Amino acid sequence: MPSKGIKCYSYINAPDITIEFSVPKSSITKRTLGDFSVDHLEVESQNLGAFKFTGRFSFTVRRGERELTTQWTDINSMTGALTSGTLLTLDATPALFLDTEDLVIVYGFYDAGPGHADLPKQHQCYVTVTRNRASWMRSLIPPGSPAASQPFSKLVLPSSHDIGMNSMGSSLALLANAGTGAIREILGRSLPGALSVLNRVADGAVKRIAPDIIRALAVTQKDSVAGVLGIGARYFEFRPARCHREVQRVSGLEDTLYFQHGAIPGMRYSDLLRDLVGFLRGHADEIVVVQLRWDGVPGECPRASEDELRLCLDDALRGSDIQVGNLEDMRRKSIKDLRNERKRLIVLRDVDQVSNYDDAASATLTGDPIVAKLQDMGRNPPKGHPITLLQCQATATNIRNVIVASVLDSDVSTSPLLATKAICDAKILPLLRGETGKKLVKEDGVVVLMNDFFDGGTADVAIELCRERLGC
């Protein structure tokens, strides 16, 4: 009988929590703390009744007997299509902050197609339940503690990859009045693998599918800056530049600095700084690092000048007592000194760093080459760099067949980046929590643990490595 599978990924690190995944006539309950679990369910036609082909998949998070949330979608067992529910689109799955429980629930759902280009045939659902990490530095490194006297450079910082691509707002505004030639230019500059396919698509279709292509191939986060800070992120890379000149003239967007994914605009730089300063004002012992880079930003997107960067920072800091630290502060000063000097926003630019990322290893749908790369790196950990960047996310958008399938099948609920999220996490995060990760944090310098669709499991692994490194 026809059926559609769902892979269920879960991570719990809070007391008395259960996650129940269910489909008609079958369910799985998870409760083990610290376990990165992978399970499988099927919406099977034979369990739906005569001439019925739609069954409900859901997950429920409980604390004791109390239900905290239930999220669901109805799935056609013959076609695999999602027909209704709360899991239909990425935008509909923000992290849930339960203040009275001191919990954050992060979840996502990948709407799988038939498995073209070796993309998953089974839907993917991931759920993490952890403590709210808005004040994790204060909890782990209390003021006056021995740990606070240690160098800031001994920290392991959780990070959300390409935080500026957490919304379609700027991209939609840019596309609204752009001609098809400009759209091809923008997408070609930003997603080179998509250009050969787009060149075969009629002009009308290009304009129609462009937003969904960007959703599928460029959106790497789904939560606000405040959200990812609450989940635990403390390091952000940002590429501030103005929009592509050819499209800016007709876009209606303010001519200011945006995060640039190639030539696709995301969040405004001023918004990032405003949100970071707002968070720091409310969390007196937390420290955030921002690194400005311009990797892959085309020349048609003018880079920020020194004056523009300084004005954005001055505007964000106005009315606060927060001071800005630099690379030397990050490398040389203790956590205590940075707090005492109020240098709790450290801004870097094009810092020399070492990373496990390379185009070949990260162009994967399984995560296995990333695991191999990290294991190899752990055998001879890099030395002498101010930042060691450990990237967990796959870049399936570098695989040509995946690009083709994603362009042709793109809609608001498909993303090859989301397709690999839970698959990679289930392999890479336990690896980094274990001996490989411990080897990689032995050398000097800040270590950053970076991931797409930032979640509580990624934050917890980084914080635990930080705890071990500091000897807390």
C-alpha positions in Angstrom: 0.0 0.0 0.0 1.3 3.6 -0.7 3.0 5.4 2.2 5.1 8.4 2.9 8.0 8.3 5.4 9.0 10.9 8.0 12.4 10.9 9.6 12.1 12.3 13.2 15.2 13.9 14.8 15.2 15.1 18.4 17.4 16.4 21.1 16.4 17.1 24.7 18.4 18.8 27.4 15.9 19.9 30.0 14.3 17.9 32.9 11.0 16.0 32.7 10.6 16.6 29.0 9.1 14.2 26.4 8.7 14.5 22.7 6.1 12.3 21.1 6.1 11.9 17.3 2.9 10.3 15.9 1.1 9.1 12.7 -2.1 7.1 12.5 -1.7 3.9 14.5 2.0 4.5 15.4 4.0 6.8 17.7 7.5 7.2 19.2 8.2 8.9 22.5 11.7 10.4 23.3 12.8 11.4 26.8 16.6 10.7 27.1 18.6 13.7 28.0 21.5 14.7 25.6 20.7 12.1 23.0 20.7 13.1 19.3 18.1 10.6 18.2 16.9 9.6 14.7 13.6 7.7 14.3 11.3 6.8 11.4 7.5 6.8 11.0 5.3 6.1 8.0 1.9 7.6 7.0 0.5 4.3 5.6 -2.6 4.1 3.4 -3.6 0.8 5.1 -3.9 2.7 8.4 -6.2 5.4 7.2 -9.4 3.6 6.4 -11.2 2.7 3.1 -10.6 5.2 0.3 -8.7 7.6 2.6 -5.2 8.8 1.7 -4.5 11.6 4.1 -3.0 11.0 7.6 -1.8 13.4 10.3 1.8 13.6 11.4 2.4 15.5 14.6 4.8 16.0 17.5 3.9 17.0 21.0 6.2 18.3 23.7 5.3 17.8 27.3 6.7 18.6 30.7 5.4 15.8 32.9 1.7 15.6 32.0 1.5 19.2 30.8 1.3 19.7 27.0 3.6 22.6 26.0 3.0 22.5 22.2 1.7 20.3 19.4 2.6 21.0 15.8 1.2 19.0 12.9 0.6 18.5 9.2 -1.7 16.3 7.1 0.2 14.2 4.6 -1.1 12.5 1.5 0.2 8.9 1.7 0.1 8.5 -2.1 1.8 11.8 -3.3 3.5 12.8 0.0 2.0 16.3 -0.4 1.3 18.4 2.7 -2.3 19.4 2.7 -2.8 21.5 5.9 -1.3 22.1 9.3 1.2 24.2 11.2 4.3 22.8 9.5 3.6 23.9 5.9 6.3 26.6 5.5 9.6 27.6 7.1 8.1 31.0 8.1 5.5 29.1 10.2 8.0 27.4 12.4 9.6 30.0 14.7 11.3 29.0 17.9 9.0 28.9 20.9 10.1 30.6 24.1 8.2 29.4 27.1 9.3 31.9 29.8 7.5 30.3 32.7 9.2 27.0 31.9 12.6 28.5 31.1 12.6 26.5 27.9 13.0 27.1 24.2 11.7 24.7 21.6 13.3 24.8 18.1 11.8 22.8 15.3 11.6 22.6 11.5 10.1 20.5 8.8 11.5 19.7 5.3 8.8 18.9 2.7 10.4 16.1 0.7 9.7 15.5 -2.9 10.2 12.2 -4.8 14.0 12.2 -4.2 15.3 13.8 -7.4 19.1 14.4 -7.4 19.4 12.2 -4.4 17.5 14.6 -2.1 15.7 12.9 0.7 12.5 11.0 -0.2 11.3 11.1 3.3 10.0 14.3 5.1 12.4 15.5 7.8 11.2 16.8 11.1 13.6 18.0 13.9 12.8 19.2 17.4 15.2 20.4 20.1 14.1 21.3 23.6 16.6 23.1 25.8 16.8 25.7 28.5 16.6 29.3 27.5 20.2 30.3 26.8 19.7 34.1 26.8 22.1 34.4 29.9 24.3 31.4 29.4 27.6 33.3 29.8 26.4 34.7 33.2 25.3 31.2 34.3 28.5 29.5 33.1 30.9 32.3 34.0 29.4 34.3 36.9 31.0 37.7 37.7 33.7 37.1 40.4 34.2 33.5 39.5 37.7 32.0 38.7 36.4 31.4 35.1 35.7 35.1 34.6 39.5 35.8 35.0 40.3 33.5 32.1 41.0 35.0 28.6 37.9 35.6 26.5 39.8 33.8 23.7 39.1 30.5 25.6 35.4 30.6 24.8 33.6 28.4 22.4 30.8 30.6 20.8 27.6 29.2 19.2 26.9 30.9 15.8 24.1 31.1 13.3 25.4 30.9 9.7 24.5 33.8 7.5 22.2 35.4 10.1 21.3 38.1 7.5 19.3 35.6 5.4 16.6 35.0 8.0 13.9 36.8 6.1 12.6 37.3 2.6 11.5 40.9 3.2 14.4 42.7 1.4 14.6 40.2 -1.4 10.9 40.4 -2.2 11.0 44.2 -2.3 14.0 44.0 -4.6 12.3 41.6 -7.0 8.9 43.3 -7.0 9.8 45.9 -9.7 12.9 44.2 -11.3 12.8 43.1 -14.9 13.6 39.5 -15.8 17.1 40.5 -17.0 18.0 42.0 -13.7 16.5 39.0 -11.8 18.7 36.6 -13.9 21.7 38.8 -13.1 20.9 38.8 -9.4 20.4 35.1 -9.2 23.3 34.3 -11.5 25.6 36.3 -9.3 24.4 34.8 -6.1 23.5 31.2 -7.1 25.7 30.4 -10.2 24.5 26.9 -10.5 20.9 28.1 -11.0 21.8 30.3 -14.0 22.0 27.6 -16.7 18.5 26.4 -15.7 17.0 29.9 -15.5 18.3 30.7 -19.0 16.0 28.0 -20.3 13.0 29.3 -18.5 10.6 31.8 -20.1 10.7 35.4 -18.8 7.3 35.3 -17.1 8.2 32.1 -15.3 11.5 33.5 -14.1 9.8 36.4 -12.3 7.2 34.0 -10.9 9.6 31.4 -9.4 12.4 33.8 -8.4 11.1 34.3 -4.8 10.8 30.5 -4.2 14.3 29.9 -5.7 15.7 32.4 -3.1 13.7 30.7 -0.3 15.1 27.3 -1.3 18.7 28.2 -2.0 19.6 31.3 0.0 17.5 31.4 3.2 19.7 29.9 6.0 17.9 30.9 9.2 14.3 31.2 10.2 14.4 33.0 13.6 14.9 36.7 14.5 18.2 38.0 15.9 16.6 38.1 19.3 15.4 34.5 18.8 18.9 33.1 18.0 20.4 35.1 20.9 17.9 33.5 23.2 18.7 30.0 21.8 22.3 30.8 22.6 24.2 32.3 19.6 27.0 34.8 20.4 28.9 35.1 17.1 27.7 36.5 13.8 29.3 37.0 10.5 27.8 39.8 8.4 28.6 41.1 4.8 27.3 44.7 4.7 27.0 46.3 1.3 24.5 48.2 -0.8 22.2 46.5 -3.2 23.1 45.7 -6.8 23.1 49.0 -8.6 21.1 47.7 -11.6 18.2 46.7 -9.4 18.4 49.3 -6.6 17.1 52.0 -8.9 13.7 50.4 -9.3 13.5 48.4 -6.1 12.0 50.9 -3.8 14.4 49.7 -1.1 16.2 52.2 1.1 19.7 52.7 -0.4 21.6 51.5 2.7 23.7 48.6 3.9 22.2 45.1 3.8 23.6 41.6 4.3 24.5 40.4 0.9 24.2 36.7 -0.1 26.1 37.2 -3.4 23.8 39.9 -4.8 20.7 38.9 -2.8 19.9 41.3 0.0 18.9 40.2 3.4 18.8 42.0 6.8 19.8 45.7 7.1 23.1 46.1 9.0 21.5 48.8 11.2 18.8 46.3 12.2 21.4 43.7 13.2 23.3 46.2 15.4 20.1 47.6 16.9 19.0 44.1 17.9 22.4 43.1 19.3 22.7 46.3 21.4 19.1 45.8 22.6 19.9 42.3 23.7 23.1 43.3 25.5 21.4 46.1 27.3 19.0 43.6 28.8 21.6 40.9 29.6 24.5 42.6 31.4 27.1 39.8 31.5 26.7 38.5 27.9 29.3 39.3 25.2 28.7 39.2 21.4 31.2 39.0 18.6 30.4 40.3 15.1 32.8 39.8 12.2 32.4 41.8 9.0 33.4 40.0 5.8 32.7 40.5 2.1 33.3 37.0 0.7 31.5 36.6 -2.6 29.9 40.1 -2.6 30.0 41.3 -6.3 31.5 44.6 -7.3 28.0 45.8 -8.3 27.1 45.8 -4.6 29.2 48.7 -3.2 30.9 47.9 0.0 30.4 49.9 3.2 32.8 52.8 3.7 34.5 53.4 7.1 32.2 56.4 7.7 29.1 54.3 7.0 30.1 51.5 9.3 31.0 53.9 12.1 27.7 55.8 11.7 25.7 52.6 11.9 27.5 51.6 15.0 27.2 55.0 16.7 23.4 55.0 16.0 23.0 51.6 17.5 25.0 52.4 20.6 23.3 55.8 21.3 21.8 55.9 24.8 23.7 52.8 26.0 26.9 52.4 28.0 28.1 49.5 25.8 31.6 50.0 24.4 33.0 48.3 21.3 35.9 45.9 21.5 38.3 45.0 18.8 40.5 42.0 17.8 43.2 42.8 20.4 40.5 43.0 23.1 39.2 39.6 22.0 42.6 38.0 21.9 44.3 39.5 25.0 41.7 40.5 27.6 39.9 38.4 30.2 36.1 38.0 30.4 36.2 40.0 33.6 38.1 42.9 32.0 35.8 43.0 29.0 32.8 43.2 31.3 34.4 45.8 33.5 35.3 47.9 30.5 31.8 47.4 29.1 33.3 46.1 25.9 30.5 43.6 25.3 30.1 44.1 21.6 33.3 43.0 19.8 33.4 44.1 16.1 36.0 42.4 13.8 36.8 42.8 10.2 38.2 40.1 7.8 40.0 38.3 10.6 42.5 35.6 9.7 40.7 32.4 10.7 40.9 28.7 9.9 37.8 26.6 9.1 36.8 23.0 8.2 34.8 24.3 5.3 35.8 23.5 1.7 33.7 23.4 -1.4 34.1 19.7 -2.0 33.5 18.4 1.6 30.5 20.7 2.3 28.8 19.9 -1.0 27.0 16.9 0.5 23.6 15.5 1.1 24.7 13.1 3.8 27.2 15.1 6.0 29.8 12.3 5.8 32.5 14.3 4.0 32.1 17.0 6.7 32.5 14.4 9.4 35.7 13.1 7.6 37.0 16.7 7.3 36.5 17.4 11.0 38.1 14.1 12.1 41.1 14.8 9.9 41.3 18.3 11.4 41.1 16.9 14.9 44.2 14.7 14.3 46.3 17.8 13.8 44.4 20.8 15.3 45.3 24.1 13.7 47.3 26.6 15.7 48.0 30.3 15.8 44.7 31.6 14.5 42.5 34.0 16.5 39.4 32.1 15.3 38.8 28.5 14.6 35.5 28.2 12.7 33.8 24.8 12.9 30.9 24.8 10.3 28.2 22.1 10.7 26.0 23.0 7.8 26.2 21.4 4.4 26.2 23.4 1.2 24.1 21.2 -1.1 23.5 24.3 -3.2 27.0 23.6 -4.7 25.7 20.3 -6.2 24.6 21.0 -9.8 21.8 18.4 -9.9 20.4 19.6 -6.6 20.3 23.2 -8.0 18.5 21.9 -11.1 15.9 19.9 -9.0 15.5 22.8 -6.6 14.8 25.4 -9.3 12.4 23.1 -11.1 10.6 22.0 -8.0 10.9 25.2 -5.9 8.0 26.3 -3.7 7.5 27.9 -0.3 8.2 24.6 1.6 11.2 23.1 -0.1 14.8 23.8 0.6 17.9 21.6 0.0 19.5 23.5 2.9 16.7 22.5 5.2 16.8 18.9 3.7 20.3 18.4 5.1 19.9 20.2 8.4 18.9 17.4 10.6 20.8 14.7 8.7 24.1 16.6 9.3 23.3 17.6 12.9 22.7 14.0 13.9 26.2 13.1 12.8 28.3 16.2 13.3 27.1 17.5 16.7 27.8 14.2 18.5 31.2 14.1 16.9 32.0 17.7 18.1 30.7 16.9 21.6 33.1 13.9 21.7 36.8 13.4 21.4 37.1 15.2 18.0 35.6 18.4 19.4 37.7 18.2 22.5 40.8 18.0 20.4 39.7 21.0 18.3 39.3 23.3 21.3 42.7 22.5 22.9 44.6 25.2 21.0 44.5 28.9 21.7 42.0 31.2 20.1 38.2 31.6 20.0 36.4 28.6 18.6 33.1 29.1 16.8 30.5 26.4 16.2 28.3 27.5 13.3 25.1 26.1 11.8 22.2 26.8 9.5 18.7 27.1 11.1 20.2 27.6 14.5 18.9 25.3 17.2 19.3 24.3 20.8 21.5 21.2 20.1 24.1 23.3 18.4 24.1 25.9 21.3 24.4 23.1 23.9 27.4 21.4 22.2 29.3 24.7 22.0 28.4 25.6 25.6 29.5 22.2 26.9 32.8 22.5 25.0 33.2 26.0 26.5 32.6 24.6 30.0 35.3 22.0 29.5 37.7 24.4 28.0 37.3 26.8 30.9 37.4 24.0 33.5 34.1 25.2 35.0 
